[in-house]
């Protein structure tokens, strides 16, 4: 029951940092996420490009 892909998390601040980091309300999926270079790249721009490619390749 999470947010749709491509929709910004409502807990991100202006610097794209998590507003719930180290907060018990932080979703488990976020806490357990381990960045993978093939998905996240080395910076935010690369991550957005790579994630968009993955989403497009999985689209029906």
C-alpha positions as CSV (number, residue, x, y, z in Angstrom):
1,X,0.0,0.0,0.0
2,X,2.9,2.3,-0.8
3,X,3.0,5.2,-3.2
4,X,3.0,4.8,-7.0
5,X,6.3,4.6,-8.9
6,X,7.4,8.0,-10.0
7,X,5.7,9.9,-7.1
8,X,8.0,11.7,-4.7
9,X,7.9,10.4,-1.1
10,X,6.0,12.9,1.0
11,X,8.7,12.5,3.7
12,X,11.6,13.8,1.5
13,X,12.9,17.2,2.4
14,X,14.2,19.9,0.0
15,X,17.6,18.2,-0.1
16,X,15.9,14.8,-1.0
17,X,16.8,13.5,2.4
18,X,14.5,11.3,4.4
19,X,12.5,13.1,7.0
20,X,11.9,9.8,8.8
21,X,15.5,8.5,9.0
22,X,16.0,6.9,12.4
23,X,12.4,7.4,13.2
24,X,10.3,4.3,14.2
25,X,7.6,5.4,11.7
26,X,10.0,4.9,8.8
27,X,8.6,2.2,6.5
28,X,10.4,-1.2,6.7
29,X,10.9,-1.2,3.0
30,X,13.0,2.0,3.3
31,X,14.9,0.8,6.3
32,X,15.9,-2.4,4.7
33,X,16.7,-1.0,1.2
34,X,20.3,-1.6,0.2
35,X,21.5,0.6,-2.7
36,X,22.6,-1.3,-5.7
37,X,25.0,0.5,-8.1
38,X,23.2,-1.1,-11.1
39,X,19.9,0.6,-10.0
40,X,21.2,3.6,-8.1
41,X,24.3,4.6,-10.1
42,X,26.7,7.0,-8.4
43,X,24.4,10.0,-8.1
44,X,20.8,11.2,-8.1
45,X,20.7,11.9,-11.8
46,X,22.0,8.4,-12.7
47,X,19.6,6.8,-10.3
48,X,16.6,8.5,-11.9
49,X,17.7,7.5,-15.4
50,X,18.4,3.9,-14.4
51,X,15.1,3.5,-12.5
52,X,13.1,5.0,-15.4
53,X,14.7,2.5,-17.8
54,X,13.8,-0.4,-15.4
55,X,10.2,0.8,-15.1
56,X,9.9,1.2,-18.9
57,X,11.4,-2.3,-19.5
58,X,8.8,-3.8,-17.1
59,X,5.8,-1.9,-18.5
60,X,3.1,-4.1,-20.1
